């Protein structure tokens, strides 16, 4: 596969949140594929996807409750993994946040806010921009536009 980012989610119910990542990738012209894959219900499929997308530069995994998807993905690659804890369950996402952020030593998963798919995508873009000057310039322009929009609201 030629995607720079593989975005995974544990259930199709997560699409409403995770599609925010797709919007960011579209804005920055970063090739990303989105797949539904459960760490618990489809582990063989997850292994197959990780093999198919071994050339991706960054992986994003969104999951709720036990939220093991990002950790399992991290166990299958040495590339950056960004976890998106998803709301829901009895703790409204706190359980997923703690599960995602509390990875064992030596097995890092960058973790964004609950339902923070947009920030996960922005972080992935920043990582890819380390070796892509055009993308780095687009990021600078986007930041300048954010500042300009905030200043304009004060008039």
C-alpha positions in Angstrom: 0.0 0.0 0.0 1.2 3.5 -0.7 -0.6 5.3 2.2 1.6 7.4 4.4 -0.8 6.9 7.3 -3.0 4.0 8.3 -5.9 4.9 10.5 -7.6 2.1 12.4 -10.7 2.1 14.5 -12.2 -0.7 16.5 -15.8 -0.4 15.2 -17.7 1.4 12.5 -19.4 3.3 15.3 -16.1 5.2 15.7 -16.2 6.6 12.1 -18.0 9.8 13.1 -14.9 10.7 15.3 -12.2 9.2 13.2 -13.3 10.8 9.9 -12.1 14.1 11.4 -8.6 12.7 10.8 -9.4 12.1 7.2 -10.4 15.7 6.8 -7.0 16.8 8.0 -5.2 14.5 5.7 -7.3 15.8 2.8 -6.4 19.4 3.7 -2.7 18.6 3.7 -2.8 16.1 0.8 -1.4 13.3 2.9 -2.4 9.8 1.6 -4.2 7.9 4.4 -6.3 4.8 4.4 -9.0 4.1 7.1 -9.8 0.6 8.2 -12.1 -1.0 10.8 -10.2 -3.6 12.8 -10.7 -4.8 16.3 -7.7 -5.8 18.4 -9.8 -8.4 20.1 -12.4 -9.5 17.5 -10.2 -9.6 14.4 -6.5 -10.0 15.5 -5.6 -12.0 12.4 -7.0 -9.2 10.2 -5.0 -6.7 12.2 -1.8 -8.6 11.6 -2.6 -8.8 7.9 -3.3 -5.0 7.7 0.0 -4.3 9.5 1.8 -6.4 7.0 0.0 -4.7 4.0 0.7 -1.3 5.4 4.3 -1.9 6.6 5.5 1.1 4.5 3.2 3.6 6.2 5.1 6.2 8.1 2.6 6.7 11.0 -0.3 4.6 12.4 -3.3 6.0 14.2 -5.5 3.8 16.3 -8.9 4.9 17.7 -10.6 2.7 20.3 -12.8 3.0 23.3 -13.3 1.2 26.6 -10.3 -1.2 27.0 -8.7 0.6 24.0 -6.1 -2.0 23.3 -5.9 -1.4 19.5 -3.1 1.2 19.7 -1.0 -0.9 22.0 -1.3 -4.0 19.8 -0.4 -1.9 16.7 2.7 -0.6 18.6 3.7 -4.2 19.3 3.7 -4.9 15.6 5.8 -1.9 14.4 8.7 0.3 15.3 7.1 3.3 13.6 5.1 6.0 15.4 1.7 5.0 16.7 -0.8 7.6 17.9 -3.7 6.5 20.1 -7.1 8.2 20.0 -9.1 7.2 23.1 -12.7 7.2 22.2 -15.6 8.2 24.4 -18.4 5.8 25.4 -18.6 3.1 27.9 -19.3 3.6 31.6 -16.5 6.2 32.0 -17.2 8.4 29.0 -13.7 7.8 27.6 -11.6 8.1 30.7 -11.2 4.3 30.7 -9.9 4.4 27.1 -7.6 7.4 27.9 -6.0 5.6 30.8 -5.7 2.4 28.8 -4.0 4.1 25.9 -1.7 6.3 27.8 -0.5 3.7 30.3 1.7 1.7 27.9 4.5 -0.4 29.3 8.1 0.9 29.3 9.7 0.5 25.9 6.3 0.4 24.0 5.3 4.0 23.5 2.0 5.2 22.1 1.5 8.9 21.6 -1.9 9.7 23.0 -4.2 12.6 22.2 -7.3 13.8 24.0 -10.5 11.7 24.1 -12.1 11.8 20.7 -9.0 13.8 19.5 -8.8 12.4 16.0 -8.1 15.8 14.5 -5.1 16.3 16.7 -3.9 12.7 16.0 -3.9 13.6 12.3 -2.1 16.9 12.9 0.6 15.1 14.9 0.9 12.5 12.1 1.3 15.4 9.5 4.0 17.0 11.7 5.9 13.7 11.9 5.8 13.2 8.1 6.7 16.9 7.6 10.1 16.2 9.3 11.2 14.7 6.0 8.9 16.7 3.6 9.7 20.4 3.2 6.6 21.1 1.2 4.4 19.6 3.9 6.3 21.5 6.6 5.6 24.7 4.6 1.9 23.9 4.5 1.9 23.4 8.2 3.5 26.8 8.7 0.9 28.4 6.5 -2.0 26.6 8.4 -0.7 27.9 11.7 -0.4 31.5 10.4 -4.0 31.2 9.1 -5.2 30.1 12.5 -3.5 33.1 14.2 -4.9 35.4 11.5 -8.4 34.0 12.1 -8.2 34.5 15.9 -6.9 38.1 15.5 -9.7 38.9 13.1 -12.3 37.8 15.7 -11.1 40.7 17.9 -12.1 43.4 15.4 
